[in-house]
């Protein structure tokens, strides 16, 4: 077997993983570019870990979809599973031992930023105290993709526009 077809893996999974990897790379730079100049230089993105994040995300989500007979994972599941894999591999690395708190929690900020993009929400719509609690939870609590998917649904319900929060969901 060649390249993408090894281990029963579909070539489209590898292609999607590479596309997602490129988007994650851009998201990292958007995040870090918003930091103060002295903070930006304190972290770097490990591209090998980013690739593993992207591949693991797709493989794990595909297993869930296959097991449950789900054809398409909604944005909440995608966000929850991306949080899981970013926090598992922590692709943002500190460059020195003397870093600011923002750099110490760079992976948590990155995971939230990416998850909020799945939900089509700006981090600015989340109140700072709640955002801080989310960062704290990502830093110190166990990471479960399904629990974070539910959290993402609730975040979207609380802070999204009515069209974003009801799209695709039936009302009783």
Buried (B, 14 or more C-beta within 10 A) or exposed (E): EEEBEEEEBEEEBBEBBEEBBEEBBEBBEEBBEEBEEEBBEBBBBBEEBBBBBBBBBBBBBBEBBEEEEEEEBBBBBBBBBBBBBBBBBBBBEBEEEEBBEBBEBBBBBBBBBBBBBBBEBEBEBBEEEEBEEBBEBBEEEEBEBEBBBBBBBEBBEEBBEEEBBEEEEEEE
